[in-house]
Amino acid sequence: MTTEAKTLKAQKGISRRSLLKTGAAAVGAIAGSGVITGFPTIWAQNPITLRQFGTGVSNINAIAEKCKQDLGITLEMTATDSDAAAQRAVTQPDSYDIADIEYWIAKKVFPAGVMQPMDVTKIKYYDKIVPLFINGKLKPDSVIAQGTAPHTVGFVEAQDSKTFAKAPTQWMTLIPTIYNADTLGIRPDLVGREITTWADIMDPAFKGKTALLNIPSIGIMDAAMIMEAMGKIKYADKGNMTTDEIDQTIDFLIKAKQDGQFRAFWKSFDESVNLMASGEVVIQSMWSPAVAAVRSKGIACKYQPLKEGYRAWGGGLGLAAHLQGAQLDAAYEYINWYLSGWVGAYLNRQGYYSAAMETAKAHMSEDEWGFWVEGKPAKGDILSPEGKVMEKAGAVRDGGSFEERMGKVACWNSVMDEDRYMVRRWNEFIAA
């Protein structure tokens, strides 16, 4: 740190004038030290832009606008689908500063050396991160689910390491931000009966009215839940199938497709909403906010809890290897802000979960927290982040409380040892 920066650090308040006299590097040093708390001034005088890309679930304009307002940092966001995100992270490392990616993607990306591990001592709310991301357990007696559980790819041994650590260390691959327990979405007005199991998507009564998610690492996990529920196969580990297990699963899917069971295979949020809202599909792979989007159109749609449990996913923010100096300080500042509560509350209101639930709670009303997290009936109307009515008073969240949902996770989205073989076979299924 420069002498000038040290002098600034010693002062209780920093005037705009003294700030302007300080170089960008010194400003970065002070900002990174956590001395300053009124950030807009800092980054406003030394404009910093961070380029972030990732999936549409969390690359939201409202977050970028709030970040600019609170920190003075400009976020340029690009939304892609999961497969495109994985590819871009590895092949275009200079095109981004922050990767907002899922943990199964980190398993593909981190060993390539295109991202830098993050020092947890610089993460202000590290102790508020839910234990799922630290040790894989929601509660001390929880069973760790199959698949690429976030904690298994959440840490590396050292600052220059590309190898995942077996236990928590000082160096994290991603700072977790968002996750959920996924299940099947249904049109209760059109299915005509109770839906209780993943196997129900294969009921001949729904022929031509079902859809699966066409992202191989995720779709294969839905398929595994379906296969096990039907008693067709018992996997040693759904998240790490043998080639024989992959063949059995894909061969079954190809036959079901040729028999006309599926109406579509979707890749984007909007596609899934349109399929459901139009009634073309009555049961399908779905994401929680997509169900909410269908409901906001006044159409009955339910995120159906199933007896075999949920397929879960989680994502976080990672730093590009090239980030340094003031930009690196700004990136840490942004990540600390992300975990401080406003964004967490925004994500919770969409039906996702925040990685720092405690800070998010402070930004939600008691009724919102009760509905979204505790599984309590809503006392008043529940609004979306944009202020639209999502649920009427009296409604209870599908699947109940946070602990009920995340406590029934059967598997996580996954990258298998036989990943290349699995993707090749999945693509054969889509093309069949």
Secondary structure per residue as TSV (DSSP state, phi and psi in degrees):
chain	resnum	aa	ss	phi	psi
A	1	M	-	360.0	138.8
A	2	T	-	-69.8	161.4
A	3	T	H	-60.5	-40.4
A	4	E	H	-60.8	-42.5
A	5	A	H	-64.2	-38.6
A	6	K	H	-62.8	-41.7
A	7	T	H	-60.6	-44.4
A	8	L	H	-60.8	-39.5
A	9	K	H	-63.6	-35.0
A	10	A	H	-71.0	-27.4
A	11	Q	S	-71.9	146.7
A	12	K	S	-71.9	-44.1
A	13	G	S	-121.5	153.0
A	14	I	-	-116.2	120.1
A	15	S	-	-79.1	158.8
A	16	R	H	-61.2	-36.0
A	17	R	H	-65.9	-47.9
A	18	S	H	-65.3	-31.2
A	19	L	H	-65.1	-43.3
A	20	L	H	-64.8	-28.8
A	21	K	H	-77.3	-13.9
A	22	T	S	-90.5	136.9
A	23	G	-	-69.1	160.3
A	24	A	H	-57.6	-38.5
A	25	A	H	-64.6	-43.0
A	26	A	H	-64.8	-41.9
A	27	V	H	-58.6	-45.0
A	28	G	H	-58.0	-42.1
A	29	A	H	-63.5	-43.6
A	30	I	H	-65.3	-46.2
A	31	A	H	-58.3	-45.7
A	32	G	H	-64.6	-25.5
A	33	S	H	-75.2	-12.1
A	34	G	T	81.4	12.0
A	35	V	-	-72.3	-40.8
A	36	I	-	-90.8	139.3
A	37	T	-	-117.9	-15.2
A	38	G	-	-94.8	73.9
A	39	F	H	-63.8	-31.0
A	40	P	H	-50.2	-41.2
A	41	T	H	-57.5	-48.4
A	42	I	H	-55.0	-60.9
A	43	W	H	-75.3	-20.8
A	44	A	H	-68.6	-36.2
A	45	Q	H	-78.7	-26.7
A	46	N	S	-125.7	76.6
A	47	P	-	-53.1	128.4
A	48	I	E	-121.5	132.8
A	49	T	E	-116.4	131.5
A	50	L	E	-114.3	128.8
A	51	R	E	-94.0	117.5
A	52	Q	E	-118.6	139.3
A	53	F	E	-134.8	159.4
A	54	G	E	166.8	-167.8
A	55	T	E	-76.4	160.3
A	56	G	T	-64.1	-17.4
A	57	V	T	-62.0	-32.4
A	58	S	T	-128.7	0.7
A	59	N	-	-90.4	81.5
A	60	I	-	-114.5	132.1
A	61	N	H	-56.5	-37.3
A	62	A	H	-59.6	-33.6
A	63	I	H	-70.1	-42.6
A	64	A	H	-62.1	-41.8
A	65	E	H	-64.4	-43.2
A	66	K	H	-67.6	-36.2
A	67	C	H	-63.0	-44.0
A	68	K	H	-61.4	-43.9
A	69	Q	H	-65.6	-45.3
A	70	D	H	-81.5	-37.1
A	71	L	H	-112.5	-20.2
A	72	G	-	78.3	10.2
A	73	I	E	-95.9	131.7
A	74	T	E	-88.8	126.8
A	75	L	E	-106.6	123.1
A	76	E	E	-100.6	111.3
A	77	M	E	-104.9	138.2
A	78	T	E	-126.1	125.9
A	79	A	E	-101.8	135.0
A	80	T	E	-136.7	176.6
A	81	D	-	-85.5	170.5
A	82	S	H	-59.8	-44.1
A	83	D	H	-64.9	-41.3
A	84	A	H	-65.3	-35.5
A	85	A	H	-64.1	-43.9
A	86	A	H	-61.7	-41.8
A	87	Q	H	-67.6	-46.3
A	88	R	H	-63.6	-39.9
A	89	A	H	-55.9	-39.6
A	90	V	H	-87.1	-41.5
A	91	T	H	-90.2	-18.8
A	92	Q	-	-129.8	58.1
A	93	P	G	-64.0	-21.0
A	94	D	G	-86.7	-2.7
A	95	S	G	-89.8	-0.5
A	96	Y	-	-146.4	159.8
A	97	D	S	-108.4	-36.4
A	98	I	E	-127.6	128.6
A	99	A	E	-103.6	119.6
A	100	D	E	-100.8	88.5
A	101	I	E	-127.3	164.8
A	102	E	E	-83.3	160.6
A	103	Y	H	-65.9	-33.9
A	104	W	H	-66.3	-30.3
A	105	I	H	-69.7	-37.8
A	106	A	H	-58.4	-34.3
A	107	K	H	-63.1	-31.5
A	108	K	H	-83.0	-34.8
A	109	V	H	-89.4	-43.8
A	110	F	G	-60.3	-41.0
A	111	P	G	-62.4	-15.3
A	112	A	G	-77.1	-10.3
A	113	G	T	77.8	15.4
A	114	V	-	-89.0	-6.0
A	115	M	E	-127.0	155.0
A	116	Q	E	-107.2	138.3
A	117	P	-	-62.9	153.6
A	118	M	E	-106.4	138.2
A	119	D	E	-79.6	112.9
A	120	V	G	-66.6	-18.6
A	121	T	G	-69.5	-15.2
A	122	K	G	-95.5	-1.1
A	123	I	-	-95.8	104.7
A	124	K	T	-57.4	-37.8
A	125	Y	T	-106.6	26.7
A	126	Y	G	-54.1	-41.1
A	127	D	G	-72.0	-7.5
A	128	K	G	-96.7	-6.6
A	129	I	S	-68.4	132.9
A	130	V	-	-61.2	141.7
A	131	P	T	-60.3	-20.0
A	132	L	H	-48.4	-37.1
A	133	F	H	-87.4	-11.1
A	134	I	H	-99.2	-49.6
A	135	N	H	-126.5	4.5
A	136	G	S	85.7	1.7
A	137	K	-	-119.3	133.5
A	138	L	S	-71.2	-45.3
A	139	K	S	-128.8	160.5
A	140	P	T	-53.4	-31.5
A	141	D	T	-95.9	7.8
A	142	S	-	-66.8	148.6
A	143	V	-	-90.7	133.7
A	144	I	-	-74.0	127.4
A	145	A	-	-73.2	161.3
A	146	Q	B	-73.3	170.2
A	147	G	S	93.1	-168.2
A	148	T	-	-84.9	79.1
A	149	A	-	-63.6	135.5
A	150	P	G	-50.1	-40.0
A	151	H	G	-65.7	-21.3
A	152	T	G	-73.8	-18.7
A	153	V	G	-126.1	20.3
A	154	G	S	-89.5	-16.7
A	155	F	E	-136.1	152.5
A	156	V	E	-122.6	165.3
A	157	E	S	-68.6	-36.7
A	158	A	S	-151.5	173.8
A	159	Q	T	-60.5	-29.9
A	160	D	T	-105.8	15.5
A	161	S	-	-90.1	148.4
A	162	K	-	-115.8	2.8
A	163	T	S	-99.4	131.6
A	164	F	B	-68.0	138.8
A	165	A	-	-86.1	151.2
A	166	K	S	-79.0	-19.9
A	167	A	S	-141.0	164.7
A	168	P	-	-58.2	140.6
A	169	T	-	-131.1	-170.5
A	170	Q	S	-76.9	-10.9
A	171	W	E	-117.6	113.7
A	172	M	E	-100.4	144.8
A	173	T	S	-77.9	-46.0
A	174	L	S	-131.8	146.9
A	175	I	E	-92.1	116.3
A	176	P	E	-64.6	144.8
A	177	T	E	-133.0	-38.6
A	178	I	E	-146.0	144.9
A	179	Y	E	-165.3	169.2
A	180	N	E	-165.8	165.9
A	181	A	E	-107.7	113.3
A	182	D	E	-97.2	150.7
A	183	T	-	-147.1	-160.7
A	184	L	E	-92.2	140.3
A	185	G	E	-92.3	142.1
A	186	I	E	-133.8	157.4
A	187	R	-	-98.7	95.2
A	188	P	H	-58.7	-26.8
A	189	D	H	-75.1	-16.7
A	190	L	H	-114.2	-19.9
A	191	V	H	-75.0	-28.9
A	192	G	-	76.5	5.3
A	193	R	S	-161.5	172.3
A	194	E	-	-70.0	135.8
A	195	I	-	-109.7	123.3
A	196	T	-	-128.5	-12.8
A	197	T	S	-141.2	154.7
A	198	W	G	-59.5	-26.7
A	199	A	G	-65.0	-22.1
A	200	D	G	-61.4	-23.8
A	201	I	G	-66.0	-19.0
A	202	M	G	-97.1	5.6
A	203	D	-	-61.1	126.8
A	204	P	G	-56.0	-22.3
A	205	A	G	-63.1	-23.3
A	206	F	G	-103.2	19.1
A	207	K	T	-54.7	128.4
A	208	G	T	77.1	4.7
A	209	K	-	-127.7	25.2
A	210	T	E	-122.0	158.6
A	211	A	E	-144.8	148.2
A	212	L	E	-118.7	157.4
A	213	L	E	-78.6	126.8
A	214	N	-	-99.4	60.2
A	215	I	-	-125.6	109.0
A	216	P	H	-47.2	-48.3
A	217	S	H	-65.1	-21.1
A	218	I	H	-99.4	-46.7
A	219	G	H	-58.3	-37.1
A	220	I	H	-65.4	-30.2
A	221	M	H	-73.6	-37.9
A	222	D	H	-61.7	-43.6
A	223	A	H	-60.7	-40.3
A	224	A	H	-64.6	-41.3
A	225	M	H	-61.8	-40.0
A	226	I	H	-66.5	-48.0
A	227	M	H	-60.5	-45.1
A	228	E	H	-66.3	-40.5
A	229	A	H	-62.7	-32.0
A	230	M	T	-82.2	-7.0
A	231	G	T	76.1	18.1
A	232	K	S	-77.9	-28.4
A	233	I	-	-160.4	149.0
A	234	K	-	-120.3	106.9
A	235	Y	-	-75.7	144.3
A	236	A	S	-65.8	-43.7
A	237	D	-	-150.7	108.2
A	238	K	G	-53.6	-33.3
A	239	G	G	-81.3	-4.5
A	240	N	G	-148.0	69.2
A	241	M	-	-71.7	152.8
A	242	T	-	-78.9	166.4
A	243	T	H	-61.2	-34.7
A	244	D	H	-65.2	-43.1
A	245	E	H	-65.1	-38.9
A	246	I	H	-61.9	-46.2
A	247	D	H	-59.8	-44.9
A	248	Q	H	-61.1	-41.9
A	249	T	H	-66.9	-48.5
A	250	I	H	-69.2	-39.1
A	251	D	H	-61.2	-39.7
A	252	F	H	-63.1	-45.1
A	253	L	H	-63.3	-41.3
A	254	I	H	-61.8	-43.3
A	255	K	H	-63.7	-43.8
A	256	A	H	-62.2	-37.9
A	257	K	H	-66.5	-45.2
A	258	Q	H	-65.8	-27.1
A	259	D	T	-79.7	-3.4
A	260	G	T	86.2	18.8
A	261	Q	-	-68.0	-33.7
A	262	F	E	-99.8	139.7
A	263	R	E	-89.7	-35.8
A	264	A	E	-161.0	166.6
A	265	F	E	-131.5	112.2
A	266	W	E	-103.5	153.2
A	267	K	-	-115.2	-27.1
A	268	S	S	-115.8	155.0
A	269	F	H	-48.7	-50.3
A	270	D	H	-62.0	-39.3
A	271	E	H	-59.1	-44.7
A	272	S	H	-65.4	-37.5
A	273	V	H	-64.8	-46.0
A	274	N	H	-64.6	-40.8
A	275	L	H	-60.3	-41.2
A	276	M	H	-77.4	-45.2
A	277	A	H	-63.8	-35.3
A	278	S	T	-75.9	-17.3
A	279	G	T	83.1	2.7
A	280	E	S	-61.7	-32.8
A	281	V	-	-122.1	140.1
A	282	V	S	-114.3	-13.6
A	283	I	E	-151.4	131.1
A	284	Q	E	-164.3	164.4
A	285	S	E	-57.2	138.8
A	286	M	-	-154.9	161.9
A	287	W	-	-109.4	146.8
A	288	S	H	-51.5	-49.3
A	289	P	H	-67.0	-23.0
A	290	A	H	-68.8	-37.8
A	291	V	H	-62.2	-45.2
A	292	A	H	-61.6	-37.5
A	293	A	H	-65.6	-38.0
A	294	V	H	-66.3	-44.4
A	295	R	H	-62.5	-34.9
A	296	S	T	-67.6	-14.3
A	297	K	T	-87.6	4.3
A	298	G	T	81.6	18.6
A	299	I	-	-108.3	133.8
A	300	A	-	-63.5	127.2
A	301	C	-	-154.2	138.8
A	302	K	E	-133.0	141.7
A	303	Y	E	-93.6	99.3
A	304	Q	E	-82.6	115.7
A	305	P	-	-64.7	138.8
A	306	L	-	-123.8	149.6
A	307	K	T	-63.0	-25.9
A	308	E	T	-80.5	-10.0
A	309	G	-	102.4	-170.0
A	310	Y	E	-109.1	159.9
A	311	R	E	-103.0	124.5
A	312	A	E	-107.4	161.2
A	313	W	E	-146.4	157.1
A	314	G	E	-147.6	151.5
A	315	G	E	-137.3	167.6
A	316	G	E	-159.9	179.9
A	317	L	E	-102.9	129.8
A	318	G	E	-122.3	154.7
A	319	L	E	-103.2	135.0
A	320	A	E	-64.2	147.6
A	321	A	T	-60.6	-29.0
A	322	H	T	-78.5	-11.3
A	323	L	-	-66.1	133.6
A	324	Q	-	-156.3	172.5
A	325	G	H	58.7	-140.1
A	326	A	H	-61.1	-33.5
A	327	Q	H	-67.0	-39.1
A	328	L	H	-65.6	-42.1
A	329	D	H	-60.4	-42.1
A	330	A	H	-64.0	-38.4
A	331	A	H	-63.9	-43.2
A	332	Y	H	-63.5	-39.9
A	333	E	H	-60.7	-44.8
A	334	Y	H	-61.5	-45.0
A	335	I	H	-64.8	-40.4
A	336	N	H	-63.1	-40.7
A	337	W	H	-62.3	-41.6
A	338	Y	H	-57.8	-37.8
A	339	L	T	-87.2	-3.6
A	340	S	T	-78.7	-8.2
A	341	G	S	132.9	-40.8
A	342	W	H	-63.0	-48.4
A	343	V	H	-66.2	-40.7
A	344	G	H	-57.9	-42.1
A	345	A	H	-65.7	-39.9
A	346	Y	H	-60.4	-46.3
A	347	L	H	-67.2	-40.8
A	348	N	H	-59.4	-39.0
A	349	R	T	-70.4	-13.1
A	350	Q	T	-92.6	-5.3
A	351	G	T	99.5	0.0
A	352	Y	-	-88.4	-174.6
A	353	Y	E	-124.4	144.4
A	354	S	E	-83.9	145.1
A	355	A	S	-74.2	-19.2
A	356	A	S	-120.2	80.6
A	357	M	H	-61.3	-37.2
A	358	E	H	-62.3	-42.3
A	359	T	H	-72.5	-33.8
A	360	A	H	-65.2	-36.1
A	361	K	H	-57.0	-37.6
A	362	A	T	-65.6	-16.7
A	363	H	T	-105.6	12.3
A	364	M	S	-124.1	151.7
A	365	S	-	-73.8	162.1
A	366	E	H	-58.8	-38.2
A	367	D	H	-69.2	-41.5
A	368	E	H	-61.7	-47.6
A	369	W	H	-61.0	-42.9
A	370	G	H	-59.7	-43.6
A	371	F	H	-70.9	-55.8
A	372	W	H	-73.2	-36.2
A	373	V	T	-109.7	-38.0
A	374	E	T	-94.3	-7.5
A	375	G	-	74.7	21.0
A	376	K	-	-87.1	152.6
A	377	P	-	-61.6	139.0
A	378	A	-	-67.0	135.4
A	379	K	S	-81.7	-36.0
A	380	G	S	-126.9	-175.0
A	381	D	-	-64.0	141.4
A	382	I	E	-99.1	124.8
A	383	L	E	-102.3	150.5
A	384	S	-	-74.3	169.4
A	385	P	T	-57.7	-25.3
A	386	E	T	-88.0	1.6
A	387	G	S	90.1	7.8
A	388	K	-	-84.1	148.1
A	389	V	E	-71.5	121.1
A	390	M	E	-100.9	-38.1
A	391	E	E	-139.3	143.6
A	392	K	-	-84.7	159.3
A	393	A	T	-51.7	138.9
A	394	G	T	98.0	-18.6
A	395	A	-	-67.2	149.3
A	396	V	-	-120.4	140.1
A	397	R	-	-64.1	137.1
A	398	D	T	-55.7	126.6
A	399	G	T	88.8	-9.2
A	400	G	-	82.0	-142.8
A	401	S	S	-78.6	167.9
A	402	F	H	-54.3	-47.1
A	403	E	H	-68.0	-35.9
A	404	E	H	-64.9	-43.8
A	405	R	H	-73.3	-57.8
A	406	M	H	-70.0	-16.8
A	407	G	T	-81.0	-7.4
A	408	K	T	-116.8	33.3
A	409	V	E	-80.5	123.8
A	410	A	E	-92.7	-30.3
A	411	C	E	-159.5	159.3
A	412	W	E	-108.0	152.8
A	413	N	-	-50.7	145.4
A	414	S	-	-142.7	150.2
A	415	V	-	-115.0	119.4
A	416	M	-	-91.3	163.8
A	417	D	T	-60.2	-35.7
A	418	E	T	-95.5	36.5
A	419	D	H	-56.4	-45.7
A	420	R	H	-63.9	-40.7
A	421	Y	H	-64.9	-44.1
A	422	M	H	-60.0	-46.3
A	423	V	H	-63.1	-41.1
A	424	R	H	-60.7	-45.3
A	425	R	H	-68.6	-37.8
A	426	W	H	-60.1	-44.8
A	427	N	H	-63.5	-32.4
A	428	E	H	-63.2	-39.7
A	429	F	H	-63.7	-46.2
A	430	I	H	-64.2	-35.7
A	431	A	H	-82.7	-14.2
A	432	A	-	-63.7	360.0
